[in-house]
């Protein structure tokens, strides 16, 4: 399953760090944080998508505490 979410991130460097952190999560097929469009795209298996998404949000918050990802 692949979904795109609105993601408020302050800078391109933070977006790159968030993307790297999410890619390290078990179950992630692909992840993309686009600073210019303020979009977060996550791809993971259907059966674990919600669990992976929750872990991805936590990983992003560690990098950028002000980050908001709207599900």
Buried (B, 14 or more C-beta within 10 A) or exposed (E): BEEEBEBEBEEEEBBBBBBEBBBEBEBBEEBBBBBEEBBBBBBBEEEBBEBBBEBBBEBBBEBBEEBBBEE
